[in-house]
Amino acid sequence: MPCRANDEWACGVALRVLDLFEKTFLKHDSSATEDMSNERRAYLSSLSLVNMIEAIPTMDMSDAEFESGLGEVIASNRIKSGGAKHLRQIGSIVGHLRGHVLPPLGAAAEADSSLLSPDVSTVLELGSGRGMTGLMVAGALSAHANDTRVKLFMVEKAGTRGKADTTIRRAIENSRAGKEEYARFDFGFERIRCDLAHVYLPAALELDKILSDGKEQNICVVAKHLCGAGTDLALKSLESIRSEITTSVFATCCHGLCDFDSYVGRKFLLEQGRLGRDEFELMRKWSMASAMSETQDKAVSDGKDLDKKNSTKRLDEEGEEHNQDESQYQLNDPSSIIAVVKKLGLACGCRGLGRACQRLIDQGRADYCREKLGAHTDIFHYVGDDITPQNAAIFIHGRQSDG
């Protein structure tokens, strides 16, 4: 922690975070200026947790996928999807790709051929783990690919069990040509063992060979809960193939594991919020509080101590525990989120301030994508926070330019 860490400095950082959040997402206070007046401070302190949550829309697209056969396909192919909450997240990601790289469901696609997107030949999942998100996107794509041969590439630095590879191999052995389903899995795949900091995607995807044959390459990129700096490394890796990408979806996760040197949104935070390295370190730590329970947040508001065993560790989406910085839960640390929320009397509580930090970190990433990848970006909740508190996605769409 920087030596200047004290309660006044930390409270100032919190107010700057809330100020930038309000200007970026809410824009309710028309009298907002560059100066932090007493009236402005009071307004920012009054922002509620509901304000933080509703600042971006919630668009869970999974219901239509389940109605069209997602659950049945998972069961019939004996796919280890990770449970109901995982499957809802995957279903919503697939749903958001409808009309972009996947055709809309049902009669809409049949009635209007213009709703069919360009043929996508490659699905790329970054930080794939078991590869379940890429599997379902490529599977849904393969069911409607006509003569286009779909291939799934999965980039992951470590090995894992219960992989998508098993489902694909089984489907190839038992392929039923011509049978239309919600998804089919008899497509090509390749698993690339490489750290995202070092992967060079044109070589990994053999683009030189494909493009030399005169074929246009349309790539869909997905990443679900790619932890912390992994998201930033993945976004950097896309620069080398930006002209080949049609659509990308990044479901962000574990903002507390980000680091300033890897983070791609530094320009946004510095220029728009005067938030630099030291401030980012606080934002990173504070973002973890978004996963606190309502009971824990209320206990903090009432001045009670938290149960460290339950509040300093959380179960992430892949079933592994990440240790969190315990100092954020200590009242005697003037820069902890508990101390700052208590001193400022923030109506949004720890969860609200933590969520504001998450969204600003993601907004910096979205700005990076617009500048470096030449793409349109949207940020939204792709599932409700009852499914996961790490429920935001960055949707990157439009053909990225080489300029």
C-alpha positions as CSV (number, residue, x, y, z in Angstrom):
1,M,0.0,0.0,0.0
2,P,1.4,3.4,-0.8
3,C,2.9,5.3,2.1
4,R,0.3,8.1,1.7
5,A,-2.5,5.7,2.5
6,N,-4.6,7.4,5.1
7,D,-8.3,7.8,5.7
8,E,-8.5,11.2,3.9
9,W,-6.7,10.0,0.9
10,A,-8.7,6.8,0.7
11,C,-11.9,8.6,1.1
12,G,-10.9,11.0,-1.7
13,V,-10.2,8.0,-4.0
14,A,-13.7,6.6,-3.2
15,L,-15.4,9.9,-4.0
16,R,-13.4,10.1,-7.3
17,V,-14.5,6.5,-8.1
18,L,-18.1,7.4,-7.4
19,D,-17.8,10.7,-9.3
20,L,-16.5,8.9,-12.5
21,F,-19.0,6.1,-12.1
22,E,-21.9,8.6,-11.9
23,K,-20.6,10.6,-14.9
24,T,-20.0,7.5,-17.0
25,F,-23.1,5.4,-16.2
26,L,-25.8,7.4,-14.4
27,K,-25.5,11.1,-15.5
28,H,-28.3,12.0,-13.1
29,D,-26.6,15.1,-11.6
30,S,-26.7,17.8,-14.3
31,S,-24.9,20.2,-12.0
32,A,-21.8,18.0,-11.8
33,T,-18.5,19.9,-12.4
34,E,-14.8,19.2,-12.1
35,D,-14.9,20.6,-8.6
36,M,-15.9,18.3,-5.7
37,S,-18.3,20.6,-4.0
38,N,-20.0,19.7,-0.7
39,E,-23.2,19.3,-2.6
40,R,-21.6,16.9,-5.0
41,R,-20.0,14.9,-2.2
42,A,-23.4,14.6,-0.5
43,Y,-25.0,13.5,-3.8
44,L,-22.4,10.8,-4.4
45,S,-22.7,9.6,-0.8
46,S,-26.4,9.2,-1.3
47,L,-26.1,6.8,-4.3
48,S,-27.6,3.4,-3.4
49,L,-26.7,-0.1,-4.2
50,V,-29.7,-0.2,-6.6
51,N,-28.2,2.8,-8.4
52,M,-25.0,0.8,-8.9
53,I,-26.8,-2.4,-10.1
54,E,-29.2,-0.7,-12.4
55,A,-26.5,1.5,-14.0
56,I,-26.2,-1.1,-16.7
57,P,-29.0,-3.2,-18.0
58,T,-29.6,-6.9,-17.1
59,M,-30.2,-9.0,-20.2
60,D,-30.4,-12.7,-19.4
61,M,-30.9,-14.4,-22.7
62,S,-30.8,-18.0,-21.5
63,D,-34.6,-18.7,-21.2
64,A,-35.0,-18.9,-25.0
65,E,-32.0,-21.2,-25.3
66,F,-33.4,-23.6,-22.7
67,E,-36.8,-23.5,-24.5
68,S,-35.0,-24.4,-27.7
69,G,-33.3,-27.4,-26.3
70,L,-30.1,-26.4,-24.5
71,G,-30.9,-28.5,-21.4
72,E,-31.8,-31.6,-23.5
73,V,-28.6,-31.3,-25.5
74,I,-26.5,-31.1,-22.3
75,A,-28.2,-34.2,-20.9
76,S,-28.2,-36.3,-24.1
77,N,-24.5,-35.7,-24.7
78,R,-23.6,-36.2,-21.1
79,I,-21.8,-32.8,-20.9
80,K,-20.4,-31.8,-17.6
81,S,-21.5,-28.2,-17.7
82,G,-20.6,-27.4,-14.1
83,G,-24.2,-27.1,-12.7
84,A,-27.3,-25.1,-13.3
85,K,-25.8,-21.7,-12.7
86,H,-22.9,-22.3,-15.1
87,L,-25.4,-23.5,-17.7
88,R,-27.5,-20.4,-17.4
89,Q,-24.5,-18.2,-17.9
90,I,-23.4,-20.2,-20.9
91,G,-27.0,-20.1,-22.3
92,S,-27.1,-16.3,-22.0
93,I,-23.8,-15.9,-23.7
94,V,-25.0,-18.0,-26.6
95,G,-28.3,-16.0,-26.6
96,H,-26.4,-12.7,-27.0
97,L,-24.6,-14.1,-30.0
98,R,-27.9,-14.7,-31.8
99,G,-28.2,-12.3,-34.7
100,H,-24.5,-11.7,-34.7
101,V,-22.6,-14.9,-35.3
102,L,-25.6,-17.2,-34.7
103,P,-29.0,-17.1,-36.4
104,P,-32.0,-16.1,-34.3
105,L,-34.0,-19.0,-32.9
106,G,-37.2,-20.3,-34.4
107,A,-39.4,-18.7,-37.1
108,A,-37.6,-15.4,-37.2
109,A,-34.5,-16.9,-38.9
110,E,-36.6,-18.9,-41.3
111,A,-38.7,-16.0,-42.4
112,D,-35.9,-13.5,-43.0
113,S,-32.6,-14.7,-44.4
114,S,-31.1,-11.3,-43.8
115,L,-31.1,-12.2,-40.1
116,L,-28.5,-14.8,-40.7
117,S,-25.0,-13.6,-39.9
118,P,-21.9,-14.1,-42.0
119,D,-20.5,-17.6,-42.0
120,V,-18.2,-17.9,-38.9
121,S,-15.7,-20.7,-39.3
122,T,-13.7,-20.3,-36.1
123,V,-14.7,-20.1,-32.4
124,L,-11.9,-19.0,-30.2
125,E,-12.2,-19.4,-26.4
126,L,-9.5,-17.7,-24.4
127,G,-8.7,-18.9,-20.9
128,S,-10.9,-21.8,-21.8
129,G,-10.4,-24.1,-18.8
130,R,-12.6,-27.1,-19.7
131,G,-13.9,-25.3,-22.8
132,M,-17.6,-25.5,-22.1
133,T,-18.6,-22.0,-23.3
134,G,-16.7,-22.5,-26.5
135,L,-18.2,-25.9,-26.9
136,M,-21.7,-24.7,-26.8
137,V,-21.1,-21.7,-29.0
138,A,-19.4,-23.8,-31.6
139,G,-22.1,-26.5,-31.2
140,A,-24.9,-24.1,-31.8
141,L,-23.0,-22.6,-34.8
142,S,-22.3,-26.0,-36.2
143,A,-26.0,-26.9,-36.2
144,H,-26.6,-24.1,-38.7
145,A,-23.3,-23.9,-40.5
146,N,-24.5,-25.4,-43.8
147,D,-21.3,-26.1,-45.8
148,T,-19.0,-24.2,-43.5
149,R,-16.8,-26.3,-41.4
150,V,-16.6,-25.0,-37.9
151,K,-13.5,-25.3,-35.7
152,L,-13.1,-24.6,-32.0
153,F,-9.7,-23.3,-30.7
154,M,-9.3,-23.4,-26.9
155,V,-6.3,-21.4,-25.4
156,E,-5.4,-22.4,-21.8
157,K,-2.1,-22.4,-20.0
158,A,-2.9,-25.4,-17.7
159,G,-4.4,-28.8,-18.1
160,T,-7.9,-29.5,-16.7
161,R,-10.3,-32.4,-16.3
162,G,-13.8,-32.9,-17.7
163,K,-12.9,-31.2,-20.9
164,A,-15.0,-30.3,-23.9
165,D,-12.6,-32.5,-25.9
166,T,-14.4,-35.6,-24.8
167,T,-17.8,-34.5,-26.0
168,I,-16.4,-33.5,-29.4
169,R,-14.5,-36.8,-29.9
170,R,-17.6,-38.8,-28.9
171,A,-19.8,-36.8,-31.3
172,I,-17.4,-37.3,-34.2
173,E,-17.4,-41.1,-33.6
174,N,-21.2,-41.1,-33.6
175,S,-21.9,-38.4,-36.1
176,R,-25.3,-38.2,-37.6
177,A,-25.0,-36.2,-40.8
178,G,-27.9,-34.0,-41.7
179,K,-29.7,-34.2,-38.4
180,E,-30.7,-30.7,-37.2
181,E,-30.5,-30.1,-33.4
182,Y,-30.1,-27.2,-31.1
183,A,-26.4,-28.0,-31.3
184,R,-24.1,-30.6,-32.8
185,F,-20.6,-31.3,-31.7
186,D,-18.9,-33.2,-34.6
187,F,-16.6,-30.3,-35.5
188,G,-12.9,-29.8,-35.5
189,F,-11.0,-28.6,-32.4
190,E,-7.6,-27.8,-31.2
191,R,-6.4,-27.1,-27.6
192,I,-3.5,-24.7,-27.4
193,R,-1.4,-24.9,-24.2
194,C,0.0,-21.4,-23.8
195,D,-0.1,-18.4,-21.4
196,L,-2.2,-15.6,-22.8
197,A,0.8,-13.3,-22.2
198,H,2.8,-15.1,-24.8
199,V,0.3,-16.5,-27.3
200,Y,0.5,-15.2,-30.9
201,L,-2.9,-15.9,-32.4
202,P,-2.1,-15.6,-36.1
203,A,0.3,-18.5,-35.7
204,A,-1.9,-20.5,-33.3
205,L,-4.9,-20.2,-35.7
206,E,-2.8,-20.8,-38.8
207,L,-4.2,-17.6,-40.4
208,D,-1.4,-17.2,-42.9
209,K,-2.3,-20.6,-44.5
210,I,-6.1,-19.9,-44.4
211,L,-5.8,-16.4,-45.9
212,S,-3.4,-17.4,-48.6
213,D,-6.1,-19.7,-49.9
214,G,-8.3,-16.6,-50.4
215,K,-10.7,-17.5,-47.7
216,E,-12.2,-14.8,-45.5
217,Q,-11.8,-15.6,-41.8
218,N,-14.7,-14.8,-39.5
219,I,-13.8,-15.4,-35.9
220,C,-16.0,-15.4,-32.8
221,V,-14.1,-14.9,-29.5
222,V,-15.6,-15.9,-26.1
223,A,-14.2,-15.8,-22.6
224,K,-16.2,-16.7,-19.5
225,H,-14.9,-15.7,-16.1
226,L,-11.3,-15.1,-17.3
227,C,-9.8,-14.0,-14.0
228,G,-8.3,-10.6,-13.4
229,A,-5.4,-9.7,-15.6
230,G,-6.2,-12.7,-17.8
231,T,-8.9,-10.6,-19.4
232,D,-6.5,-7.8,-20.2
233,L,-3.9,-10.2,-21.6
234,A,-6.6,-11.8,-23.8
235,L,-7.7,-8.4,-25.1
236,K,-4.1,-7.5,-26.0
237,S,-3.8,-10.8,-27.9
238,L,-6.7,-9.9,-30.1
239,E,-4.9,-6.9,-31.7
240,S,-3.0,-9.2,-34.0
241,I,-6.2,-10.7,-35.5
242,R,-8.6,-7.7,-35.1
243,S,-9.5,-7.6,-38.8
244,E,-10.6,-11.3,-38.7
245,I,-12.9,-10.9,-35.7
246,T,-16.7,-10.4,-36.1
247,T,-17.9,-10.6,-32.5
248,S,-16.4,-11.2,-29.0
249,V,-18.0,-11.7,-25.6
250,F,-15.9,-11.4,-22.4
251,A,-17.7,-12.3,-19.1
252,T,-15.3,-10.6,-16.7
253,C,-14.4,-12.0,-13.3
254,C,-12.1,-11.5,-10.3
255,H,-11.3,-7.8,-10.7
256,G,-9.4,-8.1,-7.5
257,L,-6.7,-10.1,-9.3
258,C,-6.0,-7.4,-11.8
259,D,-2.7,-5.5,-11.9
260,F,-2.0,-2.0,-13.1
261,D,0.8,-2.9,-15.5
262,S,-1.3,-5.5,-17.4
263,Y,-4.5,-3.5,-17.3
264,V,-5.5,-2.1,-20.7
265,G,-7.8,0.6,-19.5
266,R,-5.2,2.8,-17.8
267,K,-5.8,5.7,-20.2
268,F,-9.5,5.9,-19.3
269,L,-9.0,5.9,-15.6
270,L,-6.1,8.4,-15.7
271,E,-7.7,10.9,-18.1
272,Q,-11.3,10.7,-17.0
273,G,-10.9,10.1,-13.3
274,R,-7.4,11.0,-12.3
275,L,-7.0,7.4,-11.0
276,G,-3.5,6.1,-11.3
277,R,-1.5,3.2,-10.0
278,D,-2.0,3.8,-6.3
279,E,-5.7,4.4,-6.8
280,F,-6.1,1.4,-9.0
281,E,-4.6,-0.8,-6.2
282,L,-7.5,0.4,-4.0
283,M,-10.1,-0.1,-6.7
284,R,-8.7,-3.6,-7.3
285,K,-9.1,-4.5,-3.6
286,W,-12.4,-2.8,-3.1
287,S,-13.9,-4.6,-6.1
288,M,-13.8,-7.9,-4.2
289,A,-16.5,-6.6,-1.8
290,S,-19.1,-6.9,-4.6
291,A,-19.2,-10.6,-3.7
292,M,-20.2,-9.9,0.0
293,S,-23.5,-11.2,1.1
294,E,-26.3,-8.8,2.1
295,T,-25.9,-10.0,5.7
296,Q,-22.1,-9.2,5.7
297,D,-22.7,-5.8,4.1
298,K,-25.4,-4.9,6.7
299,A,-23.0,-6.1,9.5
300,V,-20.5,-3.6,8.3
301,S,-23.0,-0.8,8.2
302,D,-23.9,-1.6,11.8
303,G,-20.3,-1.5,12.8
304,K,-19.9,-5.2,13.5
305,D,-16.9,-7.3,12.7
306,L,-17.1,-9.8,9.8
307,D,-16.5,-13.5,10.0
308,K,-13.1,-13.6,8.3
309,K,-13.4,-17.2,7.4
310,N,-16.3,-16.5,5.2
311,S,-15.6,-13.0,4.1
312,T,-11.9,-13.3,3.0
313,K,-12.4,-16.3,0.7
314,R,-14.9,-17.0,-1.9
315,L,-15.6,-19.9,-4.2
316,D,-15.0,-18.8,-7.7
317,E,-16.9,-20.1,-10.8
318,E,-14.6,-23.0,-11.5
319,G,-14.7,-24.3,-7.9
320,E,-11.3,-23.0,-6.8
321,E,-10.7,-20.7,-3.9
322,H,-8.9,-17.4,-4.4
323,N,-7.5,-15.8,-1.3
324,Q,-8.4,-12.2,-0.9
325,D,-6.6,-9.4,0.8
326,E,-7.9,-9.5,4.4
327,S,-6.9,-5.8,5.0
328,Q,-10.0,-4.7,3.1
329,Y,-12.2,-6.1,5.9
330,Q,-10.2,-4.5,8.8
331,L,-11.5,-1.3,10.4
332,N,-8.1,-0.4,11.7
333,D,-6.8,-0.1,8.0
334,P,-7.8,3.4,6.9
335,S,-7.8,2.4,3.3
336,S,-10.1,-0.7,3.8
337,I,-13.4,-0.6,2.1
338,I,-15.1,-1.0,5.5
339,A,-13.4,2.0,7.0
340,V,-14.0,4.2,3.9
341,V,-17.7,3.3,3.6
342,K,-18.2,3.9,7.3
343,K,-16.4,7.2,7.4
344,L,-18.2,8.6,4.3
345,G,-21.5,7.1,5.2
346,L,-22.0,5.7,1.7
347,A,-25.5,4.6,1.2
348,C,-24.4,2.0,-1.4
349,G,-22.4,0.1,1.2
350,C,-19.4,-2.0,0.5
351,R,-21.1,-4.0,-2.3
352,G,-22.0,-0.8,-4.1
353,L,-18.6,0.7,-4.0
354,G,-17.1,-2.6,-5.0
355,R,-19.5,-2.8,-7.9
356,A,-18.6,0.7,-9.0
357,C,-14.9,-0.3,-9.1
358,Q,-15.7,-3.3,-11.2
359,R,-17.7,-1.4,-13.7
360,L,-15.1,1.3,-14.1
361,I,-12.4,-1.3,-14.6
362,D,-14.6,-2.9,-17.3
363,Q,-15.3,0.5,-18.9
364,G,-11.6,1.1,-19.3
365,R,-11.4,-2.2,-21.1
366,A,-14.3,-1.3,-23.3
367,D,-12.6,2.0,-24.3
368,Y,-9.5,0.1,-25.1
369,C,-11.4,-2.1,-27.5
370,R,-12.9,0.8,-29.2
371,E,-9.6,2.5,-29.7
372,K,-7.3,-0.5,-30.4
373,L,-9.7,-2.9,-32.0
374,G,-11.9,-0.4,-33.8
375,A,-15.0,-2.1,-32.5
376,H,-18.4,-1.2,-30.9
377,T,-18.7,-2.2,-27.3
378,D,-21.5,-2.6,-24.8
379,I,-21.4,-3.5,-21.1
380,F,-24.4,-5.3,-19.5
381,H,-25.3,-7.9,-16.9
382,Y,-25.7,-11.1,-18.8
383,V,-27.3,-12.9,-15.8
384,G,-28.8,-11.7,-12.5
385,D,-26.5,-11.4,-9.5
386,D,-28.5,-14.2,-7.9
387,I,-26.6,-16.4,-10.4
388,T,-23.2,-14.9,-9.8
389,P,-22.1,-11.5,-8.4
390,Q,-19.5,-11.6,-11.2
391,N,-22.3,-11.0,-13.8
392,A,-21.1,-8.4,-16.2
393,A,-20.0,-8.9,-19.8
394,I,-18.3,-6.8,-22.4
395,F,-19.8,-7.3,-25.8
396,I,-17.5,-6.4,-28.7
397,H,-19.1,-6.3,-32.1
398,G,-18.6,-5.0,-35.6
399,R,-15.7,-5.9,-38.0
400,Q,-12.6,-4.6,-36.4
401,S,-10.3,-2.6,-38.6
402,D,-6.6,-2.7,-39.4
403,G,-6.3,1.0,-39.1
